[in-house]
Amino acid sequence: MMPQVALTTLGCKVNQFETEVMEGLFKARGYEVVNFDQHADVYVINTCSVTNLGEKKSRQLIRRASRQNPEAIIAVAGCYSQLSPDQVSQIPGVDVIVGTQDRAKIVELVEAAAANNRAAQVNAVSDIMHAKEFEDIPLFSMPGRKRAFLKIQEGCTNFCTYCIIPYARGPLRSRSLASIAAETEKLVTAGFSEIVLTGIHLGAFGHDLSSDGSEITLVEAVETVLNAGGGRLMRLRLGSLESIEVSDKLVALMQTDKRLCPHLHLPLQAGDDRILKAMNRHYTTAEYQELIHGIKAHVPGIAITTDIIVGFPGETEGMFENTLAFVNKMNFAKVHIFPYSRRTGTPAAKFLGQVSEADKKRRVLRLQQLAERKSSEFHQLFLGQYHDVLFETAEASGSVSGLTNNYLRVHAPGNQECVGKIATVKLERLYQDGFWGQISEYFS
């Protein structure tokens, strides 16, 4: 019988992509992939360490896997393993520990642990701060989704005072343009209509590739993807970017090539300049506002989504009110709101003026109410319009769901045959998390 492996992911889209890569490695070695809640011979937990809660959930999943099959090989990968390998090694049942590099060896390490009957724990975590090359692992099998993630960048050197990620992911490393082109062609040939470029610090792509005097930036990566495979890709979407890294060339490309989706996720984190400075964010609210207004002027209908941290150390009621006022005038399509999490090992964890949990909860609720109202206002701008929708899922109720190029969720009558296709849809009314519409015409 084929050995069975179950994988699960905590955290960001980059983690999700990396789990899909490891899943492909196991499939290539002859393993059957099963759901994580099933009995398996191997369990792989790809962990998150952005917050202390992420680490807690990681430990819970490790223990859950151990209960499901006490004889299984349990491998723990990702940021939690990278930052706290000794802590992970003490969790009962853990056989293999891999950090945020050397995932290409995951099957080899698991099989080494099995060969010695789990007699000795295998710890493959190395010093990530000395990493110099992008870990280029191709997708050996296609993910079970209609939008494909393509990781092109690793590492971060921003060192925001609240963030542990630079210590978990190491310095900047970029995927080569040749590798990006080859992987894009594979995804397009496999039938994907949309690719999402991801990275830990995506806007810094190419900084480590420009040593010969020629400048390589995210724009070159975007052009490479759009041109690969004979230009057959129908949609390209960008992952999260720092606002100061959105160049005029990138905005111009979004204007001229309609395949580059008019959607940018630009984390704001705070709408008060004093808090931004304390966070070590490299812009002011005025600079952020000027950029957004410029983008919207050049790309009508673009969706700008963002992240905001509420209750950062030292945030007073007045500073929070500044954030509310700023969000109110920026008209974001969607705001992802996070209460500040005191992350051990970051400078902000030692800052004075830690905000109480009760105040954070109250402020989150107020900001959520505002964000929902502004999101509704943004959605209403598109009522009655026709938009192209890539359908991703079919529901038992006889409807399908997908996204427009500017990241609006659309539901419409349909079945499984619609999934993976792009259709023109009239957006008739607001519905659930987006719109209810009627399909006008299919063209893919």
Helices and strands as residue ranges (DSSP letters): E 4-9, H 13-28, E 32-34, E 42-47, H 52-68, E 73-78, H 79-83, H 85-89, E 94-97, G 103-105, H 106-115, E 122-123, G 128-130, E 147-154, H 165-169, E 173-174, H 177-189, E 194-199, G 202-204, H 218-227, G 228-231, E 235-238, G 243-245, H 248-256, E 263-265, H 273-279, H 285-298, E 303-310, H 317-330, E 334-339, G 347-350, H 357-380, E 386-394, E 399-404, E 409-413, G 416-418, E 422-431, E 434-442
